[in-house]
Amino acid sequence: MKYQHTPYAKPDAYNALQIPIYQSNAFEFDTAEDMEAAFTGKTADHCYSRITNPTVQFFEDRVRSITEANSVTALNSGMAAISNTIITLARTGSNIVTSPHLFGNTYSFFKSTLAEFGVETRFCDLTNAEEVRTNIDENTCAIFLEIITNPQMEVANLKVLSDIAVKAGVPLVADTTIVPFCAWKAKDFGIHIEVISSTKYISGGATSLGGLIIDYGTFDWNQSPKLKDLAQQTGSNAFTYKLRREIHRNLGAYMTPQVAYLQTLGIETLQVRYERAAGTCLKLAKELQHLEGIASVNYNGLENNEFNEISTKQFGLLPGAMLTIDLESRERCFTFMNNLKLIKRATNLFDNKTLAIHVASTIFGTFTEEVRQSMNVRQETIRLSIGLEDLDCLLEDIKNSLALSK
């Protein structure tokens, strides 16, 4: 894989095979003129690690090599990637068209945080093309979605949404965390801006927090009410220019060099870890369908899943390493989880260890029951993030816990 051999921007003095951790806040310049050129963007020299850092840049370059993107910006969490992206696109009076089926903090960011700054969020069914079209107007700054919603496992048709977005002159922004870029290409499905929580698969087993904004340079920013003037100067780079020269500098959420180092290592094993975890997830989902005590299993890789066809077209036979199971009640869910021995009771996704969480009482625990119902977050649901353990060990733990939970 060519991205394993992404070259350093400058030769390492000791020919190290791994990029060094440049644990330095600032960088010295030979002259005042060189310093001015770096600060004003006339050169790509590093000046301050809140803005750029050599270790972080190498991580960004490696991701850009894999995804064939126009630019990559690394931040300190997935939520930082989402918030920096939207703040780059939106202004007072803007609106965002999205689904109510979102991760809890993403929903809260759209519904509450942005609303206080005069940005409207229009929730609709992204699987209904006409409903999406109806919600778009001249103030729409983005269509936003999760490619597989967490935890509902809903899958929208990306090419249909991209076609709608292009015709309306609106960028399609997608959170693609659930299926990593080693398994599919977001650019091929018309996604203009990709946001990822690199905390998940990329970190290499829950080693660090991080986020990525990937700009494919495929949107005409002359159509953006906020970026059209900038697009006259910078063309397809308008989004990245605004993000890198202003937004991420001012919000101060750039990735740290230690995290970039860990996640650079994580990328080297990403594909083999993903294939193992997602392969086990599919096999486990098939087995769980036949266990007494489990009311339903939700995984897009199952042939009887309502989103199996569109999921397979977009993400292949292994659509991520997350599934959900429904038991008969919230109480049964708690008892089941308390009896697990191997599987860990913890939040996060795509650790090397398998994790279980009751999403309604945790990630969505501060929401009202009315809001949870509108988001299709049920009290009977447990989310499982599948790790690298043997299938038989996971299955035995689940069977034992079900038996003890009767």
Buried (B, 14 or more C-beta within 10 A) or exposed (E): EEBEEBEBEEEEEEEEEEBBBBEBEEBEBEEEEBBEBBBEEEBEEBBBBBBBBBBBBBBBBBBBBBBEBBBBBBBBBBBBBBBBBBBBBBBEEBBBBBBBBBBBBBBBBBBEEBEEEEBBBBBBBBBEBEEBEEBBEEBBBBBBBBBBBBBBBBBBBBBBBBBBBBEBBBBBBBBBBBBBBBBBBBBEBBBBBBBBBBBBBBBBBBBBBBBBBBBBBBBBBBBBBBBBEBBEEBEBBBBBBBBBBEBBBEBEBBBBBBBBBBBBBBBBBBBEBBBBBBBBBBBBBBBBBEBEBBEEBBBBBBEEBBBBEBBBEBBEEBBBBBBBBBBEEBEBBBBBBEBBEBBBEBBBBBBBBBBBBBBBEBBBEEBEEEBBEEBBBBBBBBBBBBBBBEBEEBBEBBBBBBEEBE
